[in-house]
């Protein structure tokens, strides 16, 4: 049996089948949660042995989670973690936690197994290799005439962006911090939204709009600046919980006009930033929408809006016509990518 890859990712070490029976530890670690997975390669894909989700803030350090997860489990041969943030020389410091993760210290803690740490969007890029066809949904289909690079956008707690460079035979994932680049308004309404955000922030990035907090920000603009009606029942639901899921659920249920308009604007802005990233990366190989938000809102991501945005994006519209847009339905793509990296690139 051979490894079955949805996308031919250029892993560093495609080993023989008998060497692929080792135990792999993967983790997707952030300020909110830490998803951990112990797995074994079954000949065609990674097979889960043990999996658990942790609430990050319940633990004083990442090693506490690691100790709990590995208790009574076989020692992993290779380890890879996906983390939400820039990785520098195998180390990452979390913004919303007092944690630091150091690959050398983790290796020592688990008895010498090699440890790699990837940015979560780079891990997502590697995860595309292991996705099944049914875990991808075509949002907007292009002509796909020219093989080329791939762009990934992942809206969730923040906005992550990454790319995969096409060398003519395989794809090479790389991380970016493009989600922190400047929001670029197209219309007078967009300018009004930018001015609204400038009263709050010195720098307005795309992440200010294309994230959970961004959904709430768009809703606030519509209700505070444009004076759209906000139902009392919605305000009550928002009092003791994160507003973004409340707005999203109301839009999905079509029970609140301003919530539906909020998600419609979110959809348009996501399409615009997808165009920006596509042009910067020359991503004729496609755009993949990952993260926690796009799969949940997939029925509200209007393909007609995406097609219009792509068609009305300047002199490179002939290039943009080639680009297909996909929604990644498997929210564990970063965890899967970390597992495949541990298996095939260490």
DOBAZA-114718 format. One line per field, with one value per residue (C-alpha): residue number from 1; z, x, y. Coordinates in pm, 1 decimal, always signed. Layout:
// residues N
i: [NUM|...] $
w: [Z|...] $
u: [X|...] $
v: [Y|...] $
// end
This chain:
// residues 346
i: [1|2|3|4|5|6|7|8|9|10|11|12|13|14|15|16|17|18|19|20|21|22|23|24|25|26|27|28|29|30|31|32|33|34|35|36|37|38|39|40|41|42|43|44|45|46|47|48|49|50|51|52|53|54|55|56|57|58|59|60|61|62|63|64|65|66|67|68|69|70|71|72|73|74|75|76|77|78|79|80|81|82|83|84|85|86|87|88|89|90|91|92|93|94|95|96|97|98|99|100|101|102|103|104|105|106|107|108|109|110|111|112|113|114|115|116|117|118|119|120|121|122|123|124|125|126|127|128|129|130|131|132|133|134|135|136|137|138|139|140|141|142|143|144|145|146|147|148|149|150|151|152|153|154|155|156|157|158|159|160|161|162|163|164|165|166|167|168|169|170|171|172|173|174|175|176|177|178|179|180|181|182|183|184|185|186|187|188|189|190|191|192|193|194|195|196|197|198|199|200|201|202|203|204|205|206|207|208|209|210|211|212|213|214|215|216|217|218|219|220|221|222|223|224|225|226|227|228|229|230|231|232|233|234|235|236|237|238|239|240|241|242|243|244|245|246|247|248|249|250|251|252|253|254|255|256|257|258|259|260|261|262|263|264|265|266|267|268|269|270|271|272|273|274|275|276|277|278|279|280|281|282|283|284|285|286|287|288|289|290|291|292|293|294|295|296|297|298|299|300|301|302|303|304|305|306|307|308|309|310|311|312|313|314|315|316|317|318|319|320|321|322|323|324|325|326|327|328|329|330|331|332|333|334|335|336|337|338|339|340|341|342|343|344|345|346] $
w: [+0.0|-67.5|+97.2|-63.1|-87.4|-201.1|-288.8|-372.0|-86.2|-92.1|+234.1|+310.3|+383.6|+209.2|+377.1|+293.8|+427.9|+702.1|+844.6|+857.4|+1139.3|+1410.4|+1660.1|+1582.2|+1828.4|+1683.7|+1853.8|+1752.2|+2033.8|+2091.0|+2356.3|+2377.1|+2322.2|+2267.3|+2047.3|+2088.1|+1869.1|+1890.6|+1567.0|+1356.0|+977.4|+849.2|+501.8|+334.0|+604.9|+969.3|+1206.8|+1542.4|+1855.6|+2120.3|+2092.6|+2346.4|+2358.5|+2643.1|+2756.4|+2753.2|+3038.8|+3273.3|+3275.2|+3406.8|+3128.4|+2808.2|+2962.5|+3209.3|+2914.0|+2749.0|+3065.5|+3103.9|+2739.8|+2719.6|+3049.7|+2971.4|+2599.2|+2383.4|+2336.7|+2010.9|+1760.0|+1618.6|+1748.9|+1575.0|+1711.9|+1525.2|+1710.0|+1655.2|+1615.9|+1463.3|+1533.8|+1585.2|+1610.2|+1740.2|+2004.7|+2045.5|+2312.1|+2335.7|+2349.0|+2559.9|+2786.2|+3014.2|+2819.5|+2618.3|+2402.8|+2325.7|+2097.5|+2269.0|+2617.1|+2495.8|+2340.6|+2669.8|+2857.5|+2641.9|+2647.5|+2340.1|+2060.8|+1792.4|+1809.1|+1536.5|+1581.3|+1289.0|+1253.5|+1247.8|+889.1|+770.1|+944.4|+771.5|+439.1|+513.6|+623.9|+274.2|+167.9|+392.3|+331.8|+170.2|-126.1|+87.8|+329.6|+62.1|-78.6|-399.3|-332.6|-666.8|-962.0|-1189.2|-1519.8|-1351.6|-1672.3|-1523.7|-1240.9|-978.7|-618.0|-357.8|-108.8|+230.4|+444.5|+788.3|+975.0|+1337.0|+1657.7|+1423.2|+1050.1|+933.6|+584.8|+417.1|+78.2|-100.9|-369.1|-678.1|-813.0|-1110.1|-930.7|-568.6|-325.3|-58.4|+234.6|+394.6|+666.6|+644.5|+877.2|+599.2|+819.3|+988.8|+665.0|+612.5|+545.3|+200.6|+145.4|-203.4|-160.3|+35.7|+278.6|+330.7|+397.5|+660.1|+824.0|+816.9|+982.0|+1247.6|+1318.6|+1326.7|+1627.7|+1808.7|+1659.9|+1541.5|+1276.6|+1102.9|+966.7|+782.2|+1103.5|+1260.6|+1027.0|+924.2|+1265.1|+1542.6|+1685.1|+1330.1|+1294.8|+1609.0|+1481.8|+1153.7|+1351.1|+1571.5|+1263.5|+1117.4|+1441.4|+1573.2|+1256.1|+1012.6|+1294.5|+1189.4|+1424.9|+1688.8|+1840.2|+2217.9|+2229.6|+2047.2|+2296.0|+2581.2|+2425.1|+2382.4|+2746.1|+2888.1|+2587.9|+2286.8|+2047.3|+1725.5|+1752.6|+1850.7|+1538.0|+1318.7|+1447.7|+1399.7|+1042.3|+978.4|+1115.6|+920.8|+1240.1|+1245.3|+948.9|+1077.4|+1160.4|+807.1|+670.0|+898.4|+758.6|+402.5|+455.3|+617.3|+307.7|+76.0|+274.5|+286.6|-93.2|-134.4|+85.5|-98.2|-419.6|-256.9|-141.1|-474.7|-666.7|-427.1|-445.2|-808.0|-666.7|-982.6|-794.7|-588.1|-267.0|+38.4|+318.1|+645.0|+1012.1|+1232.3|+1068.4|+698.4|+757.1|+1000.6|+766.9|+440.8|+347.1|+379.9|+177.0|-137.3|-450.3|-661.8|-441.9|-475.4|-853.0|-869.9|-645.5|-850.1|-1178.6|-1058.0|-925.8|-1184.1|-1476.3|-1354.0|-1388.7|-1660.9|-1401.5|-1132.9|-1367.8|-1335.9|-957.8|-778.4|-417.0|-170.2|+185.7|+408.0|+603.7|+833.9|+1112.7|+1231.4|+922.9|+1132.9|+1357.9|+1056.0|+897.2|+1210.9|+1207.4|+844.1|+895.5|+1188.8|+979.0|+653.0|+717.0|+1031.6] $
u: [+0.0|+108.5|+40.7|-262.3|-225.8|-506.5|-244.6|+118.1|+292.6|+672.6|+738.9|+1109.4|+1118.1|+871.2|+988.0|+926.2|+613.8|+787.5|+935.8|+594.4|+460.4|+607.6|+391.4|+332.9|+227.5|+60.6|-91.2|-279.7|-213.4|-356.9|-468.9|-814.6|-760.1|-501.3|-605.5|-375.4|-357.1|-148.0|-156.7|-0.1|+30.7|-189.3|-41.3|-249.8|-329.8|-281.3|-491.5|-580.6|-482.9|-564.8|-712.4|-813.8|-907.1|-782.7|-884.2|-550.4|-621.7|-695.6|-325.4|-21.3|+204.1|+195.0|+408.4|+122.6|-104.6|+163.5|+218.8|-152.8|-201.6|+89.4|+15.5|-15.6|+44.8|+333.9|+628.6|+603.1|+886.2|+830.5|+636.8|+501.0|+289.2|+85.7|+79.2|-107.4|+178.1|+520.7|+773.2|+1132.4|+1410.1|+1178.0|+1023.8|+692.7|+560.0|+181.3|+10.0|-290.0|-117.6|+185.2|+315.0|+632.2|+691.2|+1050.4|+1104.8|+1434.5|+1278.5|+976.7|+1209.4|+1392.6|+1061.9|+943.5|+1273.8|+1455.2|+1197.5|+1255.5|+1008.4|+905.4|+688.7|+494.3|+285.6|-79.2|-135.7|+176.8|+42.2|-293.2|-109.2|+51.8|-290.3|-433.4|-233.4|-436.8|-786.4|-1049.4|-1253.1|-1566.9|-1381.9|-1363.3|-1652.2|-1621.1|-1745.7|-1651.3|-1513.2|-1247.1|-1111.7|-805.0|-603.7|-261.6|-104.1|+35.6|+67.4|-208.6|-339.8|-494.4|-706.2|-823.7|-1064.7|-1126.4|-1004.2|-773.6|-699.7|-426.5|-279.4|-33.5|+77.6|+204.7|+470.3|+433.9|+771.0|+620.5|+589.4|+489.2|+376.8|+598.4|+402.5|+512.2|+368.4|+289.0|+150.0|-63.7|-372.5|-208.8|-171.1|-381.9|-753.9|-813.7|-1158.3|-1312.8|-1635.5|-1755.4|-1923.6|-1593.8|-1428.2|-1692.8|-1619.3|-1245.1|-1308.7|-1518.6|-1230.4|-975.2|-1155.6|-1060.0|-730.1|-414.5|-368.6|-660.7|-570.8|-784.5|-792.3|-1000.4|-1283.2|-1213.5|-1227.8|-1474.7|-1419.0|-1447.1|-1800.1|-1898.7|-1717.7|-1912.6|-2236.1|-2142.1|-2074.0|-2413.4|-2602.0|-2402.5|-2304.2|-2575.4|-2833.5|-2972.0|-3229.9|-3098.8|-3360.3|-3389.0|-3379.6|-3044.8|-2899.8|-3011.8|-2838.2|-2517.9|-2497.3|-2325.5|-2153.6|-1932.3|-2139.9|-1994.3|-2161.8|-2490.5|-2477.0|-2370.8|-2644.0|-2909.8|-2788.9|-2795.6|-3150.9|-3250.0|-3402.3|-3226.3|-3189.5|-2883.7|-2709.9|-2772.3|-2631.7|-2329.5|-2242.4|-2307.4|-2047.4|-1809.6|-1850.6|-1767.6|-1461.0|-1335.0|-1366.0|-1177.4|-888.5|-887.1|-832.9|-550.2|-371.9|-432.1|-269.6|+25.8|+96.4|-16.6|-228.8|-373.2|-370.6|-668.9|-778.7|-863.0|-1077.7|-986.5|-1030.8|-1337.3|-1568.0|-1593.1|-1712.1|-1981.0|-2102.4|-2057.2|-2425.9|-2403.6|-2082.9|-2261.6|-2080.9|-2231.6|-2062.2|-1728.5|-1761.0|-1850.3|-1558.1|-1314.2|-1448.5|-1428.8|-1074.3|-882.9|-661.1|-571.1|-926.0|-805.6|-577.7|-846.4|-1085.7|-860.6|-887.8|-1120.5|-1218.3|-1270.4|-1402.0|-1204.7|-1475.1|-1235.1|-1151.8|-873.1|-661.1|-379.6|-370.6|-369.5|-92.7|+120.2|+76.8|+177.8|+475.4|+591.5|+547.8|+703.6|+932.9|+1127.7] $
v: [+0.0|+356.2|+688.8|+854.4|+1233.1|+1462.9|+1724.8|+1629.0|+1807.2|+1799.4|+1617.0|+1583.6|+1212.8|+982.3|+664.8|+299.2|+129.6|-70.3|+249.4|+417.2|+201.8|+421.9|+611.3|+980.4|+1253.2|+1563.3|+1864.7|+2178.3|+2423.1|+2770.0|+3013.2|+2853.1|+2482.0|+2212.7|+1921.8|+1621.8|+1310.1|+994.6|+796.4|+522.1|+503.1|+217.7|+197.7|+467.8|+725.4|+815.8|+602.6|+758.6|+564.6|+824.9|+1173.8|+1439.0|+1807.8|+2028.0|+2376.4|+2558.4|+2797.7|+2507.2|+2415.4|+2602.5|+2478.5|+2281.1|+2008.4|+1942.2|+1865.6|+1655.1|+1450.4|+1384.1|+1291.3|+1048.0|+871.9|+501.2|+554.4|+427.6|+661.7|+857.4|+827.2|+1177.2|+1477.5|+1785.5|+2070.5|+2329.2|+2663.0|+2989.7|+3235.8|+3293.8|+3018.2|+3131.6|+2871.7|+2601.7|+2825.1|+3006.2|+3241.5|+3263.3|+3601.1|+3500.2|+3247.5|+3247.7|+2949.2|+2907.5|+2601.6|+2507.2|+2206.1|+2114.9|+2113.3|+1914.8|+1657.7|+1621.6|+1589.4|+1296.6|+1109.3|+1233.7|+1202.5|+1468.9|+1760.1|+2006.5|+2316.3|+2465.7|+2777.5|+2663.6|+2782.1|+2604.6|+2293.3|+2345.6|+2359.0|+2022.4|+1896.5|+1950.5|+1646.0|+1417.4|+1552.2|+1333.1|+1461.0|+1479.8|+1711.5|+1982.5|+2183.6|+2385.8|+2737.8|+2891.9|+2696.5|+2842.0|+2717.1|+2560.6|+2594.4|+2673.5|+2469.6|+2701.8|+2804.1|+2761.7|+3019.0|+2937.8|+3170.6|+3058.4|+3283.9|+3189.9|+3351.1|+3543.6|+3543.0|+3310.3|+3306.3|+3071.7|+2950.6|+2643.9|+2701.7|+2481.8|+2359.9|+2178.4|+1845.0|+1912.5|+2183.8|+2343.0|+2497.1|+2823.3|+3043.5|+3414.9|+3679.8|+3828.7|+3848.8|+4147.5|+4345.1|+4658.1|+4640.6|+4793.8|+4952.3|+4945.2|+5143.0|+5450.0|+5211.3|+5028.8|+5364.0|+5440.6|+5105.8|+5182.5|+5520.8|+5345.6|+5106.4|+5388.1|+5534.1|+5210.2|+5099.7|+5271.9|+5002.9|+4830.1|+4488.5|+4234.3|+4032.5|+4311.1|+4202.4|+3844.0|+3674.7|+3604.5|+3952.6|+4084.6|+3950.1|+4140.2|+4451.7|+4446.6|+4405.3|+4702.5|+4916.0|+4830.1|+4899.5|+5197.7|+5384.0|+5277.3|+5254.8|+4916.2|+4766.5|+4526.6|+4295.4|+4292.4|+3911.9|+3920.2|+4168.6|+3944.1|+3643.7|+3845.0|+3950.0|+3645.3|+3488.4|+3554.8|+3771.3|+3623.1|+3278.4|+3447.2|+3664.4|+3371.8|+3141.3|+3410.4|+3457.7|+3082.5|+3065.5|+3379.7|+3517.7|+3856.3|+4092.8|+4279.2|+3950.4|+3823.9|+4150.3|+4115.9|+3773.7|+3894.3|+4168.6|+3918.3|+3697.4|+3987.9|+4092.1|+3734.9|+3719.2|+4048.0|+3935.6|+3601.0|+3798.0|+3996.1|+3681.9|+3507.6|+3791.4|+3819.7|+3446.8|+3398.8|+3117.9|+2964.1|+2632.3|+2746.1|+2914.6|+2703.7|+2851.4|+2679.4|+2774.1|+2752.7|+3008.5|+2914.4|+2554.5|+2672.5|+2947.1|+2756.3|+2784.9|+3165.7|+3208.4|+3322.8|+3192.4|+3471.6|+3731.5|+3552.1|+3536.4|+3906.5|+4006.7|+3797.2|+3939.8|+4301.7|+4297.9|+4493.4|+4403.4|+4054.0|+3920.9|+3682.6|+3519.0|+3518.5|+3334.0|+3030.4|+3009.0|+2768.1|+2835.7|+2550.2|+2533.6|+2295.4|+2113.1|+1927.9|+2174.5|+1942.4|+2013.2|+2171.8|+1865.3|+1635.8|+1842.5|+1824.5|+1446.8|+1408.1|+1640.1|+1425.4|+1112.6|+1230.4|+1526.0|+1435.0] $
// end
